[in-house]
Each structure stands twice: as structure tokens, then as C-alpha cells.
Amino acid sequence: MIRVKMIKKANQTTIIASGHAEYSPKGSDIVCASFSTLITHTVNNCTDVTVSDGNGIMTVVFADSEYIKNKTLLDAFENTVNQLADQYGQYIVVL
């Protein structure tokens, strides 16, 4: 199961993600592909982002989450990841 946690502080948002969806075999897992695309798109299109990925845990810190472009993309990320969790709750959870 993919576990996603968003921590919001004044002008900073941190996303911590871990796990594997295990919806279907590697290479055809639509839940994993959807989440990977969503987080990659958000990271690649925001500014002031720091990413660390190790031991199966990805931590992404958005240092200027109130900047309008970042805020828009982070709001879209949160909305979409919640939709994924609603549809595929046994494979992805938002903590």
C-alpha cells in the first residue's frame, strides 16, 4: 500500500510517501503509475523544492507553498491523491 502524508506549515508543505500499491504486477500497476505521475508532475513544476528518496521513503519539501503557482499545483495534488485514495483505498491511503 502507498502511504501519503502532507504536512502543512506556514509557507511550507512537506509530502512524505512510502510503500507500493501492489494493485497489479510490476509494470502494469495503474495505481502506482498514477501516483508516480502525480508526484513527479508536482515536483517538476513547482519552485523551491527539495526531494530526498531513500529506504523506500520519498520526502518532498516545498519551501514556498504559498507562491501562487506552487499553491495551485499542491492543491491539485491534494485533490487528486484524495480521489485516488477514494477509488483505490486498499492500495493507497492519505494519512
Residue frames relative to the residue before (quaternion, step in Angstrom):
aa qw qx qy qz dx dy dz
M 1.0000 0.0000 0.0000 0.0000 0.00 0.00 0.00
I 0.3644 -0.6893 0.5822 0.2306 3.56 -1.11 0.78
R 0.1211 -0.7737 0.6201 0.0460 3.54 -0.95 0.97
V 0.0600 -0.8035 0.5920 -0.0206 3.55 -0.78 1.10
K 0.0217 -0.7836 0.6208 -0.0112 3.54 -0.91 0.97
M 0.1327 -0.7647 0.6266 0.0705 3.56 -0.96 0.92
I 0.0931 -0.7748 0.6248 0.0238 3.54 -0.85 1.05
K 0.0967 -0.8121 0.5753 0.0102 3.55 -0.57 1.20
K 0.0115 0.7568 -0.6522 0.0415 3.51 -0.91 1.06
A 0.7286 -0.3955 0.2995 0.4723 3.56 -1.26 0.06
N 0.8664 -0.0945 0.0015 0.4903 3.55 -0.61 1.24
Q 0.7109 0.3452 -0.2826 0.5437 3.61 1.13 0.54
T 0.0522 -0.7693 0.6365 0.0198 3.54 -1.02 0.89
T 0.1175 -0.7727 0.6217 0.0503 3.53 -1.01 0.90
I 0.1255 -0.7589 0.6360 0.0623 3.54 -0.99 0.93
I 0.0664 -0.7725 0.6314 0.0116 3.55 -0.87 1.03
A 0.0120 0.8053 -0.5899 0.0589 3.57 -0.71 1.10
S 0.0628 0.7892 -0.6079 0.0613 3.53 -1.06 0.81
G 0.7093 0.4883 -0.3379 0.3797 3.52 -1.33 0.27
H 0.3514 -0.6899 0.5920 0.2239 3.50 -1.42 -0.03
A 0.5457 -0.6489 0.4216 0.3217 3.57 -0.97 0.83
E 0.0777 -0.8290 0.5413 0.1175 3.58 0.89 -0.98
Y 0.2293 0.7832 -0.5276 0.2359 3.56 1.09 0.83
S 0.7681 -0.0965 0.0980 0.6254 3.53 1.08 -0.88
P 0.7350 -0.4238 0.2697 0.4556 3.62 -1.23 0.17
K 0.6645 -0.5084 0.3860 0.3886 3.52 -1.26 0.65
G 0.7642 0.3315 -0.2729 0.4814 3.54 -0.92 0.95
S 0.7842 0.2124 -0.1451 0.5647 3.58 1.23 -0.27
D 0.4230 0.7112 -0.4523 0.3328 3.57 1.25 0.42
I 0.2728 -0.8115 0.4969 0.1419 3.59 -0.20 1.29
V 0.6159 0.5377 -0.3571 0.4517 3.61 1.09 -0.56
C 0.6573 0.4981 -0.2958 0.4821 3.56 0.95 -0.92
A 0.6606 0.5068 -0.3040 0.4630 3.59 0.92 -0.91
S 0.6494 0.5196 -0.3199 0.4537 3.58 0.96 -0.83
F 0.6879 0.4670 -0.2907 0.4735 3.57 0.85 -0.94
S 0.6409 0.5308 -0.3283 0.4469 3.59 0.93 -0.85
T 0.6551 0.5016 -0.3040 0.4762 3.56 0.96 -0.85
L 0.6597 0.5250 -0.3031 0.4442 3.57 0.93 -0.91
I 0.7090 0.4410 -0.2787 0.4745 3.61 0.78 -0.93
T 0.6324 0.5269 -0.3315 0.4610 3.60 1.02 -0.76
H 0.6465 0.5156 -0.3146 0.4660 3.59 0.93 -0.87
T 0.6687 0.5042 -0.3016 0.4557 3.58 0.90 -0.91
V 0.6706 0.4944 -0.2950 0.4678 3.59 0.88 -0.94
N 0.7135 0.4850 -0.2661 0.4300 3.58 0.82 -0.99
N 0.7584 0.3914 -0.2071 0.4783 3.59 1.13 -0.50
C 0.6041 0.5142 -0.3661 0.4864 3.58 1.27 0.12
T 0.3686 -0.6982 0.5625 0.2455 3.54 -1.30 0.29
D 0.8140 0.2396 -0.1981 0.4907 3.57 -1.30 0.41
V 0.3682 0.7218 -0.4811 0.3348 3.54 0.84 1.11
T 0.0941 -0.7565 0.6453 0.0498 3.55 -1.09 0.84
V 0.0885 -0.7994 0.5942 0.0114 3.56 -0.84 1.05
S 0.0208 0.7492 -0.6618 -0.0128 3.53 -1.06 0.81
D 0.0447 -0.7965 0.6017 -0.0403 3.52 -0.96 0.95
G 0.3456 0.7298 -0.5273 0.2643 3.54 -0.48 1.18
N 0.8359 0.1575 -0.1463 0.5050 3.54 -1.16 0.69
G 0.6879 -0.5097 0.2790 0.4349 3.58 1.06 0.75
I 0.6597 0.4557 -0.3123 0.5095 3.58 1.26 0.28
M 0.1486 -0.7660 0.6213 0.0716 3.54 -0.86 1.02
T 0.0583 -0.7776 0.6260 0.0077 3.53 -0.88 1.03
V 0.0433 -0.7959 0.6033 -0.0246 3.55 -0.74 1.10
V 0.1001 -0.7941 0.5989 0.0242 3.55 -0.75 1.10
F 0.1601 -0.7571 0.6310 0.0555 3.53 -0.81 1.14
A 0.2717 -0.8305 0.4700 0.1249 3.55 -0.15 1.35
D 0.7733 0.2288 -0.1347 0.5758 3.61 1.16 -0.47
S 0.0283 0.8653 -0.4987 0.0420 3.57 0.65 1.15
E 0.6382 0.5155 -0.3440 0.4567 3.60 1.21 -0.13
Y 0.4342 0.6502 -0.4793 0.3988 3.59 1.27 -0.10
I 0.5711 -0.6742 0.3340 0.3283 3.59 -0.63 1.14
K 0.6512 0.4993 -0.3271 0.4686 3.62 0.93 -0.80
N 0.6689 0.4858 -0.2999 0.4761 3.58 0.89 -0.91
K 0.6456 0.5285 -0.3222 0.4473 3.58 0.92 -0.90
T 0.6499 0.5184 -0.3140 0.4585 3.59 0.92 -0.88
L 0.6987 0.4602 -0.2752 0.4735 3.58 0.87 -0.94
L 0.6524 0.5010 -0.3224 0.4684 3.62 0.99 -0.72
D 0.6202 0.5183 -0.3398 0.4809 3.60 1.06 -0.68
A 0.6518 0.5032 -0.3060 0.4779 3.59 1.00 -0.83
F 0.6135 0.5386 -0.3406 0.4664 3.59 1.03 -0.79
E 0.6845 0.4944 -0.2914 0.4496 3.57 0.79 -1.05
N 0.6519 0.5160 -0.3093 0.4617 3.58 0.92 -0.88
T 0.7109 0.4653 -0.2620 0.4577 3.58 0.82 -0.99
V 0.6581 0.4884 -0.3287 0.4693 3.61 0.91 -0.78
N 0.6220 0.5188 -0.3408 0.4773 3.61 1.10 -0.60
Q 0.6255 0.5198 -0.3325 0.4776 3.60 1.05 -0.69
L 0.6298 0.5190 -0.3298 0.4746 3.59 0.99 -0.80
A 0.6662 0.4971 -0.2999 0.4681 3.59 0.94 -0.88
D 0.6290 0.5279 -0.3346 0.4623 3.59 1.05 -0.70
Q 0.7234 0.4427 -0.2380 0.4734 3.58 0.95 -0.89
Y 0.8130 0.1830 -0.0434 0.5510 3.57 0.95 -0.91
G 0.0337 0.8866 -0.4597 0.0388 3.55 1.00 0.92
Q 0.6717 0.4711 -0.3290 0.4676 3.61 1.08 -0.44
Y 0.7124 0.4310 -0.2476 0.4953 3.60 1.29 -0.10
I 0.7866 0.0870 -0.0515 0.6091 3.61 1.21 -0.43
V 0.0392 -0.7955 0.6044 -0.0180 3.55 -0.96 0.94
V 0.2584 -0.7196 0.6229 0.1659 3.54 -1.15 0.74
L 0.2741 -0.7919 0.5307 0.1270 3.56 -0.64 1.16
